[in-house]
Amino acid sequence: MNYFYFPLEEWTNRFVNNWLLPVLGGFFGIISDYISAFLGGIEAFLIWTPPEIIALVFVLIAWRTVGKGMALFTIIGLLFIGSVDLWEDAMRTLAIVSVATFFSIIVGVPLGIWSGKSEMVGRILRPILDFMQTLPSFVYLIPTILLFGIGGVSAVIATFVFAAPPAVRLTHLGIKQVPEDVIEAARAFGSTSWQMLAKVQFPLALPTIMAGVNQTILLALSMAVIASMIGAPGLGSVVLTGISRVNVGMGLVGGLGIVVLAIILDRITEALGKPRES
């Protein structure tokens, strides 16, 4: 027997059905249209561009940032994706990851800087980030579908919610780790708050911020299979189809494609911060 009943389920459903969707449904529809156009443009560009050009760009970036070994792995990995006829699926996954990472950076980095410079903002953001990181992924897929429908837009929003916290946390950490004597020296030379941020704190915190970007990209890729459950195209849908058909080979091929993309993006973004750090 329940001596105390808390009707959270009823309250939540009443709030969503009686206020959120009727009042803000149009607003979320506008956001969905803009994100859909942005995502569709990037996806169409990646699919339209000849695979040889995209592969060459990735190989050159890997060579310049990491080294010859990573460039060789990039060649082999992209050849594998093309040889198993998953190039278009890989480009769709890359488009979703790129858009979700873009939103995570433009939202997460400023919030991280703000929380790093304000203790009150940091205390407010900390439980919110804890909630975003610990809430099971399948739970926030439900409101995402309600507000944005099934498809790539919902995948971008869900991936953003899942992947943005590392960008905020590591940007906050990078700003807080700037040595106090460096800040005092810059202040003694008459630096304004904006000059302090742009010329002292941000450059010194950049390696840590890039580590946050790196983690954001990896988390976004880890959401590929989960996002396919709400209609996201790409390699995740290949893995999901393999699961539903009990097709081990299809699941393995799709999973290896995600691994190849993850390793390439991980090594490149990890290397981007190292020259600045030195």
C-alpha positions in Angstrom: 0.0 0.0 0.0 1.3 3.4 -0.9 0.9 5.9 2.0 2.3 8.8 -0.1 1.7 9.2 -3.8 3.4 11.9 -5.8 1.6 12.4 -9.2 4.6 13.5 -11.2 3.5 11.6 -14.2 0.1 13.2 -14.4 1.5 16.7 -13.7 4.1 16.3 -16.5 1.6 15.0 -19.1 -0.8 17.8 -18.2 1.9 20.4 -18.5 3.1 19.1 -21.9 -0.4 18.6 -23.4 -2.2 21.6 -21.9 0.5 24.3 -22.1 3.9 23.4 -23.7 2.6 22.0 -27.0 -0.3 24.5 -27.5 1.6 27.6 -26.5 5.2 26.9 -27.7 4.5 24.3 -30.4 4.9 27.0 -33.1 8.1 28.2 -31.7 9.6 24.8 -31.6 8.3 24.3 -35.2 10.3 27.3 -36.3 13.5 26.1 -34.6 12.9 22.7 -36.3 12.6 24.3 -39.7 15.9 26.2 -39.3 17.8 23.2 -38.0 16.4 21.0 -40.7 17.5 23.5 -43.4 21.0 23.7 -41.9 21.3 20.0 -41.5 20.0 19.3 -44.9 22.4 21.8 -46.5 25.4 20.2 -44.9 24.2 16.7 -45.6 23.5 17.5 -49.3 27.0 19.2 -49.6 28.8 16.2 -48.1 26.9 13.7 -50.3 27.3 15.9 -53.4 31.0 16.4 -53.0 33.0 13.6 -54.7 34.3 11.0 -52.1 37.8 11.4 -53.4 37.9 15.1 -52.5 36.5 14.5 -49.0 38.9 11.7 -48.4 41.8 13.9 -49.6 40.8 16.7 -47.3 40.7 14.3 -44.3 44.0 12.7 -45.2 45.7 16.1 -45.5 44.3 17.3 -42.2 45.3 14.1 -40.5 48.8 14.3 -42.0 49.3 18.0 -41.0 47.9 17.7 -37.5 48.8 14.2 -36.4 51.4 12.6 -38.7 51.9 10.1 -41.5 50.6 7.1 -39.5 47.3 8.8 -38.9 47.1 9.8 -42.6 47.6 6.2 -43.6 44.9 5.0 -41.2 42.6 7.7 -42.6 43.2 6.4 -46.1 42.5 2.8 -45.1 39.5 3.7 -43.0 37.8 5.8 -45.6 38.6 3.1 -48.3 36.9 0.6 -46.0 33.8 2.8 -45.6 33.6 3.2 -49.4 34.2 -0.5 -50.1 31.3 -1.7 -48.0 29.0 0.8 -49.7 28.4 3.0 -46.6 29.8 6.3 -47.8 26.5 8.1 -48.0 25.5 6.8 -44.6 28.8 7.9 -43.2 28.3 11.4 -44.6 24.8 11.6 -43.1 26.2 10.6 -39.7 29.0 13.1 -40.1 26.4 15.8 -40.9 24.4 15.1 -37.7 27.6 15.0 -35.6 28.9 18.2 -37.2 25.7 20.2 -36.6 25.3 18.8 -33.0 28.9 19.6 -32.2 28.6 23.1 -33.7 25.6 23.9 -31.5 27.4 22.3 -28.5 30.4 24.6 -29.1 28.5 27.9 -29.7 26.4 27.2 -26.6 28.9 25.3 -24.4 32.0 27.4 -24.8 30.4 30.8 -23.9 28.6 29.1 -20.9 31.9 27.6 -19.8 33.7 30.9 -20.0 30.9 32.6 -18.1 30.8 30.0 -15.4 34.6 30.1 -15.2 34.5 33.9 -14.5 31.4 33.8 -12.2 31.2 31.5 -9.2 27.4 32.0 -9.0 26.9 30.9 -12.7 29.1 27.9 -12.0 27.0 26.8 -9.0 23.8 27.2 -11.1 25.2 25.3 -14.1 26.7 22.4 -12.1 23.5 20.6 -11.2 22.0 21.2 -14.6 25.1 19.6 -16.3 24.9 16.7 -13.8 21.3 16.2 -14.7 22.0 16.3 -18.5 24.9 13.8 -18.2 23.2 11.3 -15.8 19.7 11.2 -17.3 19.3 8.1 -19.5 19.4 8.8 -23.2 16.1 7.2 -23.9 14.3 9.4 -21.4 14.9 12.7 -23.2 14.2 11.1 -26.6 10.5 11.3 -25.6 10.1 15.1 -25.3 12.5 15.5 -28.3 10.1 13.5 -30.5 7.1 15.4 -29.1 8.6 18.8 -29.8 10.6 18.2 -33.0 9.1 15.1 -34.6 10.9 12.0 -35.9 14.0 12.5 -38.0 17.4 14.3 -38.2 16.3 17.4 -36.2 15.4 15.3 -33.2 18.6 13.4 -33.5 20.6 16.7 -33.5 18.7 18.0 -30.4 19.1 14.8 -28.5 22.8 14.6 -29.5 23.3 18.2 -28.4 21.8 17.6 -25.0 23.9 14.5 -24.5 27.2 15.9 -25.9 27.2 19.6 -24.7 28.1 19.1 -21.0 31.8 18.3 -21.7 32.2 21.5 -23.7 30.9 23.5 -20.8 32.8 21.7 -18.1 36.2 21.6 -19.8 35.9 25.3 -20.9 35.1 26.2 -17.3 38.1 24.1 -16.1 40.4 25.7 -18.7 39.5 29.2 -17.6 39.9 28.4 -13.9 43.3 26.8 -14.5 44.9 30.0 -16.0 47.6 31.0 -13.5 46.7 33.8 -11.2 50.1 35.5 -11.7 49.6 35.7 -15.4 46.2 37.3 -14.9 47.7 39.8 -12.4 50.5 40.7 -14.8 48.0 41.3 -17.6 45.9 43.4 -15.3 49.0 45.4 -14.2 49.6 46.3 -17.9 46.1 47.8 -18.1 44.2 45.0 -19.8 40.5 45.3 -20.0 38.2 42.4 -19.2 37.7 41.7 -22.9 41.5 41.9 -23.6 42.1 39.6 -20.6 39.8 37.0 -22.0 40.7 37.2 -25.7 44.5 37.6 -25.3 45.3 35.8 -22.0 42.7 33.4 -20.6 41.3 32.0 -23.8 44.6 31.2 -25.5 46.0 29.5 -22.4 42.7 27.6 -21.9 42.5 26.5 -25.5 44.1 23.0 -25.1 41.6 22.2 -22.4 38.7 23.7 -24.5 39.8 21.5 -27.4 39.7 18.5 -25.1 36.1 19.4 -24.4 35.4 19.6 -28.2 37.1 16.2 -28.6 34.8 14.7 -26.0 31.8 16.3 -27.5 32.5 14.8 -30.9 33.0 11.3 -29.4 29.8 11.5 -27.4 27.9 12.7 -30.4 29.2 9.7 -32.4 28.2 7.4 -29.5 24.6 8.7 -29.9 24.5 7.6 -33.5 22.8 4.2 -32.8 20.4 5.6 -30.2 19.5 8.5 -32.5 18.6 6.1 -35.2 15.7 4.9 -33.1 14.1 8.3 -33.6 14.6 8.3 -37.4 18.2 9.6 -37.7 19.8 8.5 -40.9 23.3 7.3 -41.2 25.5 4.5 -39.9 23.4 4.2 -36.7 20.4 3.1 -38.8 22.6 0.4 -40.5 23.4 -1.0 -37.0 19.8 -0.7 -35.9 18.7 -2.6 -39.0 21.2 -5.3 -38.4 19.9 -5.6 -34.8 16.3 -5.9 -35.9 17.1 -8.5 -38.6 19.6 -10.3 -36.4 22.1 -9.7 -39.2 25.5 -9.8 -37.5 27.4 -8.8 -40.6 25.4 -5.7 -41.2 25.7 -4.6 -37.5 29.5 -5.2 -37.6 30.0 -3.2 -40.8 27.9 -0.3 -39.5 29.7 -0.4 -36.1 33.1 -0.4 -37.7 32.1 2.6 -39.8 31.3 4.5 -36.7 34.6 3.4 -35.1 36.6 4.6 -38.1 34.9 8.0 -38.0 35.4 8.3 -34.3 39.1 7.5 -34.4 39.8 9.9 -37.2 37.9 12.8 -35.6 39.3 12.0 -32.2 42.9 12.0 -33.3 42.5 15.2 -35.3 40.7 17.2 -32.7 43.1 15.9 -30.0 46.1 17.1 -32.0 44.7 20.6 -32.8 45.3 21.8 -29.2 48.8 20.5 -28.8 50.8 23.2 -30.8 49.1 25.9 -28.7 49.9 24.0 -25.5 53.6 23.9 -26.3 
